[in-house]
Amino acid sequence: MINKIYSVWIYVKNLEESKEFYEKALGLKVKVQDKKWIEFDLGGTSFSIFERSKDKGPMKPAKTRIMFETEDIERTKDSLLRKNVKLIGDIKDKNYGKLLTFEDPNGHWLEIFERKKSSQ
């Protein structure tokens, strides 16, 4: 049986430009880097970016929902805005927590997630 997500990876147009975005805009730390891919340190799940080979045709952005968790979505939103990250809408308040969608330099839609705080 499946017990967790091991890895998530996406194609990018330019590895160094994308690396700079994920490091500076999101604060991710590089775990492993090779000539054409970078894996970021996110604990138990691997998040990697791969530079798409030109001979495979153009990179096509995905509108999937890859979520990065935060403790404070308002502070994260302010940080993204200061770094000129394109937001897709505003913070959405759901019964399970809050979500904020944004776009990386390749056109991929990603999300920031804050768990719903339990009332005590």
C-alpha positions, 0 to 999 in steps of 0.5 A: 500500500502507498503510505506517503508522497515520496517526490514531486517534480516539475519541468522548468525553462531555466534552472538557475532562474527557477532556483533563484525564485524558489530560494528567494521567494519561498525560502527553500534550501537546496538539498542536491543539485546536478547539471539539469535538476535541483532537489530542495530540502522539505523534510520527508517529501522531495520537491525538485525542478528539472530543466526541460531538454530543448529537444523535447519541445517547449516546457508547458506550465502545469496548473496542478495543486502543489501545496507548500505549508506555512504557519502564517499565510498572511506573513507569507503573502506579504513576503511574496508580494514584496518579491513581486511574485504573481498571486492568483486571487487572494487568500481563500478561507476553507473549512480545513485551512487557508490557501493562497495560489501563486505562479512561478516564473515558468507559469506553474500554479502552486499554493501556500497552505495554512492549517486551520487552527483548532479552537481550544 
